[in-house]
């Protein structure tokens, strides 16, 4: 799927926002109109054609007010596209172009041990799940936090 087809579906209102992420998007103060603007002005920066849930992609776009947004779109081959999530990229995680993931780009020129790990540590009602690669200094480069 290309960006033009995605834009056409968005303009036609043929999309749904993931129920599980609606609250997160609301808390991030992102309006549906801003998501539409970002996609209609955006570009695909990471395609995920082999996603187990169906082809998906990460789009970088800007709202009419110039706010950068990353929007993850899924079910690209369906009649209605799924907006899995939307967020404003963080300068600690992304280069100034908002397209280049700092961790991924720094890993290209580093010697790291590419061992997938899965470690769960309870932390006051939270579970910290390490899902990334282990760096040279044994620190984890990616993790997800889940509430119990």
VOMAR-32950 format. One line per 10 residues: number of its first residue (from 1); for each residue y, x, z of N, C-alpha, C, O, CB. Coordinates in Angstrom, 1 decimal, always signed. Last residue first. Glycine has a CB too. Layout:
N
NUM> Y X Z Y X Z Y X Z Y X Z Y X Z; ...;
This chain:
148
148> -3.6 -0.2 +36.2 -4.9 -0.7 +36.6 -4.9 -2.2 +36.6 -5.9 -2.9 +37.0 -5.3 -0.2 +38.0; -1.9 +0.9 +33.3 -1.8 +0.3 +34.6 -3.2 -0.3 +34.9 -3.8 -0.9 +34.1 -0.7 -0.8 +34.7; -2.0 +4.0 +31.7 -2.5 +2.7 +31.7 -2.4 +2.1 +33.1 -2.8 +2.8 +34.0 -3.9 +2.5 +31.1; -0.7 +6.5 +29.6 -0.8 +6.0 +31.0 -1.1 +4.5 +30.9 -0.4 +3.7 +30.2 +0.6 +6.2 +31.7; -2.0 +9.1 +27.7 -1.5 +7.8 +27.7 -1.6 +7.3 +29.2 -2.6 +7.7 +29.9 -2.4 +6.8 +26.8; -1.1 +12.3 +26.2 -1.8 +11.5 +27.2 -1.2 +10.1 +27.1 -0.1 +9.9 +26.6 -1.6 +12.1 +28.6; -1.2 +15.5 +24.8 -1.0 +14.1 +24.6 -1.7 +13.4 +25.8 -2.7 +13.8 +26.2 -1.5 +13.6 +23.3; -1.6 +18.1 +25.5 -0.5 +17.9 +24.7 -0.2 +16.4 +24.4 +0.8 +16.0 +24.0 -0.7 +18.6 +23.3; -2.4 +19.6 +28.6 -2.7 +18.6 +27.6 -1.5 +18.3 +26.8 -0.4 +18.2 +27.4 -3.3 +17.3 +28.3; -2.8 +23.1 +29.2 -2.1 +21.8 +29.4 -2.5 +20.9 +28.3 -2.9 +21.3 +27.2 -0.6 +22.1 +29.4;
138> -4.0 +25.5 +28.8 -4.9 +24.5 +29.4 -4.1 +23.2 +29.7 -4.6 +22.3 +30.4 -5.5 +25.0 +30.6; -2.5 +27.1 +27.3 -2.3 +27.3 +28.7 -3.1 +26.2 +29.5 -2.8 +26.0 +30.6 -0.8 +27.2 +29.0; -3.2 +26.3 +24.7 -3.6 +27.6 +25.1 -3.5 +27.8 +26.7 -4.3 +28.5 +27.3 -2.8 +28.7 +24.5; -4.0 +22.8 +25.0 -3.2 +23.9 +24.6 -3.8 +25.2 +25.1 -4.7 +25.2 +25.9 -1.8 +23.7 +24.9; -6.3 +20.3 +23.9 -5.9 +21.2 +25.0 -5.2 +22.4 +24.4 -5.7 +23.1 +23.5 -7.2 +21.7 +25.8; -5.3 +17.3 +22.4 -5.9 +18.6 +22.4 -5.4 +19.4 +23.5 -4.3 +19.3 +24.0 -5.6 +19.3 +21.0; -5.4 +14.0 +24.0 -5.0 +15.0 +23.0 -5.8 +16.3 +23.0 -6.9 +16.3 +23.6 -3.6 +15.3 +23.1; -5.8 +12.3 +26.0 -6.5 +12.0 +24.8 -6.3 +13.1 +23.7 -6.8 +13.0 +22.6 -6.1 +10.7 +24.2; -6.1 +11.5 +29.3 -5.7 +12.6 +28.4 -6.5 +12.4 +27.2 -7.7 +12.4 +27.2 -6.0 +14.0 +29.1; -4.8 +8.9 +31.1 -5.9 +9.2 +30.2 -5.5 +10.3 +29.2 -4.6 +10.1 +28.4 -6.5 +8.0 +29.4;
128> -4.2 +7.9 +34.2 -3.7 +8.8 +33.2 -4.8 +9.3 +32.4 -5.7 +10.0 +32.9 -2.9 +10.0 +33.9; -3.7 +4.9 +35.7 -4.8 +5.8 +35.1 -4.1 +6.6 +34.1 -3.5 +6.1 +33.1 -6.0 +5.0 +34.6; -2.2 +3.8 +38.7 -2.2 +4.1 +37.3 -3.3 +4.9 +36.9 -3.9 +5.7 +37.7 -0.8 +4.8 +36.9; -2.3 +3.5 +41.4 -2.4 +2.3 +40.6 -2.3 +2.5 +39.1 -2.3 +1.6 +38.4 -1.3 +1.4 +41.0; -1.9 +6.5 +42.0 -1.2 +5.3 +42.6 -1.2 +4.1 +41.7 -0.1 +3.6 +41.3 +0.2 +5.7 +42.9; -3.9 +7.6 +39.8 -2.6 +8.0 +40.3 -1.8 +6.8 +40.7 -1.1 +6.2 +39.9 -1.8 +8.8 +39.2; -7.0 +8.9 +38.6 -6.2 +7.8 +39.2 -5.0 +8.3 +39.9 -5.0 +9.4 +40.4 -7.1 +7.1 +40.3; -7.7 +10.3 +35.5 -7.3 +10.6 +36.9 -6.5 +9.4 +37.5 -5.5 +9.1 +37.0 -6.4 +11.9 +36.9; -9.9 +11.1 +33.0 -9.2 +10.0 +33.7 -8.9 +10.4 +35.1 -9.8 +10.8 +35.9 -10.0 +8.7 +33.6; -10.3 +12.6 +29.9 -10.3 +12.8 +31.4 -9.4 +11.7 +32.0 -8.3 +11.4 +31.5 -9.7 +14.2 +31.7;
118> -11.5 +13.8 +27.2 -11.2 +12.4 +27.8 -11.4 +12.6 +29.3 -12.5 +12.7 +29.8 -12.2 +11.3 +27.2; -10.7 +15.8 +24.4 -11.1 +15.6 +25.8 -10.8 +14.2 +26.2 -10.0 +13.5 +25.6 -10.4 +16.6 +26.7; -11.4 +17.9 +21.7 -11.0 +16.6 +22.2 -11.5 +16.4 +23.6 -12.7 +16.8 +23.9 -11.6 +15.5 +21.2; -10.2 +21.0 +21.2 -11.3 +20.3 +21.8 -10.8 +19.0 +22.3 -9.9 +18.9 +23.1 -11.9 +21.1 +23.0; -8.9 +23.3 +19.7 -9.0 +21.9 +19.3 -10.2 +21.2 +19.9 -11.2 +20.9 +19.1 -9.0 +21.8 +17.8; -6.9 +25.5 +21.2 -8.3 +25.1 +21.2 -8.4 +23.6 +20.9 -7.9 +22.8 +21.6 -9.0 +25.4 +22.6; -4.5 +27.1 +19.2 -4.9 +26.2 +20.2 -6.4 +25.9 +20.1 -7.0 +26.0 +19.1 -4.0 +24.9 +20.1; -2.0 +29.1 +18.2 -3.5 +29.2 +18.4 -3.8 +28.2 +19.5 -3.5 +28.5 +20.7 -3.9 +30.7 +18.7; +0.4 +27.6 +16.0 -0.1 +28.1 +17.3 -1.6 +28.3 +17.3 -2.3 +27.7 +16.4 +0.3 +27.2 +18.4; +1.5 +26.3 +13.9 +1.7 +27.7 +13.9 +1.2 +28.3 +15.2 +1.7 +29.4 +15.6 +3.2 +28.1 +13.7;
108> +0.9 +23.6 +14.3 +0.6 +24.2 +13.0 +0.6 +25.7 +13.1 -0.2 +26.4 +12.4 +1.5 +23.7 +11.9; +2.0 +22.8 +16.6 +0.6 +23.1 +16.6 +0.2 +23.8 +15.4 -0.8 +24.6 +15.3 -0.3 +21.9 +16.8; +4.6 +22.0 +16.0 +4.4 +23.3 +16.8 +2.9 +23.7 +16.8 +2.7 +24.9 +16.9 +4.9 +23.1 +18.2; +4.1 +19.6 +14.7 +4.6 +20.7 +13.9 +4.5 +22.0 +14.7 +4.3 +23.1 +14.0 +6.1 +20.5 +13.6; +3.0 +18.0 +16.7 +2.2 +18.3 +15.5 +2.7 +19.5 +14.8 +2.0 +20.4 +14.3 +2.2 +17.1 +14.6; +5.2 +18.0 +18.5 +3.9 +18.6 +18.9 +3.1 +18.9 +17.7 +2.5 +20.0 +17.7 +3.1 +17.5 +19.8; +7.2 +16.8 +17.0 +7.4 +18.2 +17.5 +6.1 +18.8 +17.9 +5.8 +20.0 +17.6 +8.3 +18.2 +18.7; +7.0 +15.2 +14.0 +6.5 +15.1 +15.4 +6.5 +16.6 +15.9 +5.9 +17.5 +15.3 +5.1 +14.5 +15.5; +9.5 +14.3 +11.8 +8.5 +15.4 +12.2 +8.2 +15.4 +13.7 +9.1 +15.6 +14.5 +9.1 +16.8 +11.8; +11.4 +12.4 +11.5 +10.1 +12.3 +10.7 +9.1 +13.3 +11.2 +7.9 +13.0 +10.9 +10.4 +12.6 +9.2;
98> +13.8 +12.8 +12.6 +13.0 +11.7 +13.1 +11.7 +11.5 +12.4 +11.0 +10.5 +12.6 +13.8 +10.4 +13.0; +15.3 +15.1 +12.2 +15.1 +14.2 +11.0 +14.3 +12.9 +11.4 +14.2 +12.0 +10.5 +14.4 +14.9 +9.9; +15.0 +16.5 +14.6 +16.3 +15.7 +14.3 +16.2 +14.8 +13.1 +17.0 +13.9 +13.0 +17.4 +16.7 +14.1; +11.6 +15.8 +15.7 +12.7 +16.7 +15.2 +13.9 +15.8 +14.9 +13.8 +14.6 +14.9 +12.2 +17.5 +13.9; +10.4 +14.2 +18.7 +10.6 +14.2 +17.2 +11.8 +15.2 +16.9 +12.7 +15.3 +17.6 +10.9 +12.8 +16.7; +10.4 +14.3 +21.4 +9.1 +14.2 +20.7 +9.2 +14.4 +19.2 +8.2 +14.7 +18.5 +8.4 +12.9 +21.0; +12.9 +14.3 +22.3 +12.0 +15.3 +23.0 +10.6 +15.3 +22.2 +9.9 +16.3 +22.4 +11.7 +14.9 +24.4; +14.1 +12.2 +21.0 +14.4 +13.6 +20.6 +13.6 +14.7 +21.2 +13.5 +15.8 +20.7 +15.9 +13.9 +20.8; +12.2 +9.4 +20.3 +12.8 +10.3 +21.3 +13.0 +11.7 +20.8 +12.0 +12.3 +20.2 +11.8 +10.2 +22.6; +12.8 +6.5 +18.2 +12.2 +7.8 +18.5 +12.9 +8.7 +19.5 +14.2 +8.6 +19.5 +12.1 +8.6 +17.1;
88> +12.4 +3.3 +19.4 +13.5 +4.3 +19.0 +12.9 +5.7 +19.3 +12.5 +6.0 +20.4 +14.8 +4.1 +19.8; +9.8 +1.2 +18.1 +10.5 +2.0 +19.2 +11.5 +2.9 +18.6 +11.5 +3.3 +17.4 +9.4 +2.8 +20.0; +7.3 -1.2 +17.7 +8.5 -0.6 +17.2 +9.2 +0.1 +18.4 +9.1 -0.4 +19.5 +9.4 -1.7 +16.6; +3.9 -2.2 +16.7 +4.9 -1.8 +17.7 +6.2 -1.3 +17.0 +6.1 -0.9 +15.8 +4.4 -0.7 +18.7; +2.7 -3.7 +14.7 +1.9 -3.3 +15.9 +2.9 -2.9 +17.0 +2.7 -3.3 +18.2 +1.0 -2.1 +15.6; +3.1 -6.1 +12.7 +4.0 -5.2 +13.3 +3.3 -4.8 +14.7 +3.4 -5.6 +15.6 +5.5 -5.7 +13.5; +1.0 -6.9 +10.1 +1.1 -6.9 +11.6 +2.1 -5.8 +12.0 +1.9 -4.6 +11.6 -0.3 -6.6 +12.2; +1.6 -8.9 +7.3 +1.5 -7.6 +7.9 +1.6 -7.8 +9.4 +2.3 -8.7 +9.9 +2.7 -6.7 +7.3; -0.4 -11.4 +5.8 +0.7 -11.1 +6.7 +0.5 -9.7 +7.3 -0.6 -9.4 +7.8 +0.7 -12.2 +7.8; -2.5 -10.9 +4.0 -1.3 -11.7 +3.5 -0.1 -11.5 +4.4 +1.0 -11.4 +4.0 -1.7 -13.2 +3.5;
78> -3.6 -7.5 +4.2 -3.7 -8.9 +4.5 -2.4 -9.6 +3.9 -1.5 -9.0 +3.5 -3.8 -9.1 +6.0; -3.3 -4.8 +3.9 -3.9 -5.5 +2.8 -4.0 -7.0 +3.0 -4.4 -7.7 +2.1 -5.3 -4.9 +2.5; -2.2 -3.9 +6.3 -1.4 -3.9 +5.1 -1.9 -4.6 +3.9 -1.2 -5.0 +3.0 -1.1 -2.4 +4.7; -2.6 -3.9 +9.1 -3.2 -5.0 +8.2 -2.4 -5.1 +6.9 -2.1 -6.2 +6.5 -3.2 -6.3 +9.0; +0.5 -2.6 +10.4 -1.0 -2.6 +10.2 -1.3 -3.8 +9.3 -0.5 -4.6 +8.9 -1.7 -2.7 +11.5; +3.1 -0.5 +11.2 +2.7 -1.7 +10.5 +1.2 -1.5 +10.2 +0.7 -0.5 +9.8 +3.5 -1.9 +9.2; +5.4 +0.7 +13.5 +4.0 +0.8 +13.1 +3.5 -0.5 +12.5 +3.5 -1.5 +13.2 +3.1 +1.3 +14.3; +8.5 +2.1 +13.2 +7.8 +0.8 +13.2 +6.4 +1.1 +12.7 +6.2 +1.6 +11.6 +8.5 -0.3 +12.3; +11.2 +3.6 +14.7 +9.8 +3.8 +14.1 +9.1 +2.5 +14.3 +9.1 +1.9 +15.3 +9.1 +5.0 +14.9; +14.6 +3.6 +14.0 +13.5 +3.0 +14.6 +12.2 +3.5 +13.9 +12.2 +3.7 +12.7 +13.6 +1.4 +14.4;
68> +18.0 +4.5 +14.6 +16.7 +4.9 +14.1 +15.6 +4.1 +14.8 +15.6 +4.0 +16.0 +16.5 +6.4 +14.1; +20.9 +2.7 +14.0 +19.9 +3.0 +15.0 +18.6 +3.3 +14.3 +18.1 +2.6 +13.6 +19.7 +1.8 +16.0; +22.8 +1.8 +12.3 +22.5 +3.2 +12.2 +21.5 +3.6 +13.3 +21.2 +4.8 +13.4 +23.7 +4.0 +12.4; +23.3 -0.9 +12.1 +24.2 -0.2 +13.0 +23.8 +1.3 +13.1 +24.4 +2.1 +13.8 +24.1 -0.8 +14.4; +21.2 -1.8 +10.5 +22.5 -1.8 +9.9 +23.6 -1.1 +10.8 +24.6 -0.6 +10.3 +23.0 -3.3 +9.8; +18.6 +0.7 +11.4 +19.2 -0.7 +11.4 +20.6 -0.6 +10.7 +21.1 +0.5 +10.4 +19.3 -1.2 +12.9; +16.4 +2.7 +9.5 +17.6 +2.6 +10.3 +18.1 +1.1 +10.2 +18.0 +0.5 +9.2 +18.7 +3.6 +9.8; +13.0 +3.9 +9.8 +14.1 +3.2 +9.1 +15.3 +3.1 +10.1 +15.2 +3.5 +11.2 +13.6 +1.8 +8.7; +9.8 +5.1 +9.2 +11.1 +5.4 +9.8 +12.1 +4.7 +9.0 +12.2 +4.7 +7.8 +11.3 +7.0 +9.8; +6.6 +3.8 +9.8 +7.8 +3.8 +9.0 +9.0 +4.2 +9.8 +9.1 +3.8 +11.0 +8.0 +2.3 +8.4;
58> +3.2 +4.4 +9.7 +4.4 +4.6 +10.6 +5.6 +4.7 +9.6 +5.6 +5.5 +8.7 +4.3 +5.8 +11.5; +0.5 +2.2 +8.8 +1.4 +3.3 +8.6 +2.6 +3.3 +9.6 +2.8 +2.3 +10.3 +2.0 +3.2 +7.2; -2.9 +1.2 +7.8 -1.6 +1.1 +8.6 -0.7 +2.2 +8.3 -1.1 +3.2 +7.6 -1.9 +0.9 +10.1; -5.9 -0.4 +7.0 -4.8 +0.5 +6.6 -3.6 +0.2 +7.4 -3.2 -1.0 +7.5 -4.6 +0.5 +5.1; -8.0 -1.2 +9.8 -7.4 -1.4 +8.5 -6.3 -0.5 +8.2 -5.7 +0.0 +9.2 -7.0 -2.9 +8.4; -9.0 -0.2 +12.1 -8.6 -1.6 +12.1 -8.0 -2.1 +10.8 -7.6 -3.2 +10.6 -7.6 -1.9 +13.2; -9.4 +2.5 +11.6 -10.6 +1.6 +11.8 -10.3 +0.1 +11.8 -11.1 -0.7 +11.5 -11.3 +1.9 +13.1; -7.5 +4.0 +9.1 -7.5 +3.4 +10.4 -8.7 +2.4 +10.5 -8.9 +1.6 +9.6 -6.1 +2.6 +10.7; -7.2 +5.3 +6.7 -8.5 +5.1 +7.2 -8.6 +4.6 +8.7 -9.6 +4.8 +9.3 -9.2 +6.5 +7.2; -4.4 +5.4 +6.2 -5.3 +4.6 +5.3 -6.7 +4.4 +5.8 -7.3 +3.4 +5.5 -5.4 +5.3 +4.0;
48> -1.8 +5.8 +7.5 -3.1 +5.8 +8.2 -4.0 +5.0 +7.3 -4.4 +3.9 +7.8 -2.9 +5.3 +9.6; +1.1 +7.8 +6.8 +0.2 +6.7 +6.4 -1.1 +6.9 +7.1 -1.6 +8.0 +7.4 -0.1 +6.8 +4.8; +4.1 +8.4 +8.0 +2.7 +8.7 +8.3 +1.8 +7.6 +7.9 +1.8 +6.5 +8.5 +2.5 +9.0 +9.9; +6.4 +7.5 +6.8 +6.4 +8.9 +7.2 +5.0 +9.4 +7.6 +4.7 +10.6 +7.6 +7.3 +9.2 +8.4; +7.8 +5.4 +4.5 +6.6 +5.7 +5.2 +6.5 +7.2 +5.6 +6.6 +8.0 +4.7 +5.3 +5.3 +4.4; +11.2 +4.4 +5.1 +10.2 +5.1 +4.3 +9.0 +5.4 +5.2 +9.1 +5.5 +6.4 +10.8 +6.5 +3.9; +13.6 +1.7 +5.1 +12.8 +2.8 +5.6 +11.9 +3.4 +4.6 +11.9 +3.1 +3.4 +12.0 +2.3 +6.7; +15.0 -0.6 +4.8 +15.7 +0.6 +4.5 +14.9 +1.9 +4.7 +15.3 +3.0 +4.5 +17.0 +0.7 +5.3; +13.1 -2.5 +5.7 +13.7 -2.7 +4.3 +14.5 -1.4 +3.9 +14.8 -1.3 +2.7 +14.6 -3.9 +4.3; +12.6 -1.6 +8.3 +11.6 -1.5 +7.3 +12.2 -1.6 +5.9 +11.7 -0.9 +5.0 +10.5 -2.7 +7.5;
38> +15.1 -2.0 +9.5 +14.5 -0.7 +9.5 +13.4 -0.6 +8.4 +13.4 +0.4 +7.7 +13.9 -0.4 +10.8; +15.4 -4.8 +9.2 +16.4 -3.9 +8.6 +15.8 -2.5 +8.5 +15.9 -1.9 +7.4 +17.7 -3.8 +9.5; +13.2 -5.7 +10.8 +13.3 -6.1 +9.3 +14.2 -5.1 +8.6 +13.9 -4.6 +7.5 +13.8 -7.5 +9.1; +14.0 -4.8 +13.2 +12.8 -4.3 +12.7 +12.8 -4.6 +11.2 +12.4 -3.7 +10.4 +11.5 -5.0 +13.3; +16.3 -6.3 +13.6 +16.4 -4.8 +13.5 +15.2 -4.2 +12.9 +15.2 -3.3 +12.1 +16.7 -4.2 +14.8; +15.2 -8.9 +13.8 +16.1 -8.6 +12.7 +16.3 -7.1 +12.5 +16.3 -6.6 +11.3 +17.5 -9.2 +12.9; +13.9 -8.7 +16.2 +13.1 -8.8 +15.0 +14.0 -8.5 +13.8 +13.5 -7.9 +12.8 +12.5 -10.2 +14.9; +15.4 -6.2 +18.4 +15.4 -7.5 +17.8 +14.5 -7.5 +16.5 +14.4 -6.5 +15.9 +16.8 -8.0 +17.5; +14.8 -4.3 +21.1 +14.7 -4.3 +19.7 +14.5 -5.7 +19.2 +13.6 -6.4 +19.6 +13.6 -3.3 +19.2; +14.7 -3.5 +23.9 +15.9 -4.2 +23.3 +16.0 -4.1 +21.8 +17.0 -3.7 +21.2 +17.2 -3.7 +23.9;
28> +12.5 -2.8 +25.1 +13.2 -1.7 +24.4 +14.5 -2.2 +23.7 +15.2 -1.5 +23.0 +12.3 -1.1 +23.3; +11.6 -5.2 +25.9 +12.1 -4.3 +26.9 +12.9 -3.2 +26.3 +13.8 -2.6 +26.9 +11.0 -3.8 +27.8; +10.6 -6.2 +23.4 +11.7 -6.8 +24.1 +12.4 -5.9 +25.1 +13.6 -5.9 +25.2 +11.3 -8.1 +24.8; +8.5 -4.4 +23.0 +9.6 -4.4 +22.1 +10.9 -5.1 +22.7 +12.0 -4.6 +22.5 +9.2 -5.1 +20.8; +6.9 -5.1 +25.2 +7.4 -3.8 +25.1 +8.6 -3.7 +24.1 +9.6 -3.0 +24.4 +6.3 -2.8 +24.6; +6.3 -7.8 +24.5 +7.1 -7.5 +25.7 +7.7 -6.1 +25.7 +8.8 -5.9 +26.1 +6.2 -7.7 +26.9; +4.8 -7.4 +22.1 +6.1 -8.2 +22.1 +6.9 -7.9 +23.3 +8.1 -7.7 +23.2 +5.7 -9.7 +22.0; +2.3 -6.2 +22.1 +3.5 -5.3 +22.2 +4.8 -6.1 +22.2 +5.9 -5.4 +22.2 +3.5 -4.4 +21.0; +0.5 -8.2 +22.0 +0.3 -7.2 +23.1 +1.6 -6.3 +23.2 +1.8 -5.7 +24.2 -0.9 -6.4 +22.9; +1.1 -9.5 +19.7 +1.4 -10.2 +21.0 +1.3 -9.2 +22.1 +2.1 -9.3 +23.0 +0.3 -11.3 +21.2;
18> +2.7 -8.0 +17.0 +1.6 -8.0 +17.9 +1.9 -8.6 +19.3 +2.9 -8.2 +19.9 +1.1 -6.6 +18.1; +4.4 -10.1 +14.8 +4.5 -9.1 +15.8 +3.4 -9.2 +16.8 +3.1 -10.2 +17.3 +5.9 -9.1 +16.5; +3.7 -10.7 +11.3 +3.6 -11.1 +12.7 +3.8 -9.9 +13.6 +3.5 -8.8 +13.2 +2.3 -11.9 +13.0; +5.0 -11.6 +8.1 +4.6 -10.6 +9.1 +4.5 -11.3 +10.5 +5.1 -12.4 +10.7 +5.5 -9.5 +9.2; +6.5 -12.6 +5.8 +5.0 -12.6 +5.9 +4.6 -11.5 +6.8 +4.0 -10.5 +6.4 +4.4 -12.4 +4.5; +9.1 -12.9 +5.1 +8.7 -13.4 +6.4 +7.2 -13.4 +6.6 +6.7 -14.1 +7.5 +9.2 -14.8 +6.6; +9.9 -11.8 +2.8 +9.4 -13.1 +2.7 +8.9 -13.7 +4.0 +8.5 -14.8 +4.1 +8.2 -13.1 +1.7; +10.6 -9.3 +3.7 +11.7 -10.1 +3.3 +11.2 -11.6 +3.1 +12.0 -12.5 +3.3 +12.2 -9.7 +1.9; +8.0 -8.3 +4.2 +8.9 -8.5 +5.3 +10.0 -9.5 +4.9 +10.4 -10.4 +5.7 +9.5 -7.1 +5.7; +6.9 -8.2 +1.6 +6.3 -9.1 +2.6 +7.3 -9.4 +3.8 +7.3 -10.5 +4.3 +5.0 -8.5 +3.1;
8> +8.7 -6.3 +0.5 +8.6 -7.7 -0.1 +8.0 -8.7 +0.9 +8.5 -9.8 +1.1 +7.7 -7.7 -1.4; +8.0 -4.1 +2.1 +9.4 -4.7 +2.1 +9.4 -6.1 +1.6 +10.0 -7.0 +2.2 +10.4 -3.8 +1.3; +5.4 -3.6 +1.2 +5.7 -3.9 +2.6 +7.0 -4.6 +2.7 +7.1 -5.6 +3.4 +5.6 -2.6 +3.5; +5.9 -2.9 -1.4 +5.1 -4.1 -1.1 +5.3 -4.5 +0.3 +5.4 -5.7 +0.6 +3.6 -3.8 -1.4; +7.4 -0.6 -1.0 +8.0 -1.7 -1.7 +7.2 -3.0 -1.4 +7.8 -4.1 -1.2 +8.0 -1.5 -3.2; +5.7 +1.3 +0.1 +6.8 +0.7 +0.9 +7.4 -0.5 +0.3 +7.8 -1.4 +1.0 +7.9 +1.8 +1.1; +2.2 +0.5 -0.8 +3.5 +1.3 -0.8 +4.6 +0.6 -0.1 +4.4 -0.6 +0.3 +3.9 +1.5 -2.3; -1.2 +0.9 +0.0 +0.0 +0.0 +0.0 +1.2 +0.9 +0.0 +1.3 +1.9 +0.7 +0.0 -1.0 +1.2;
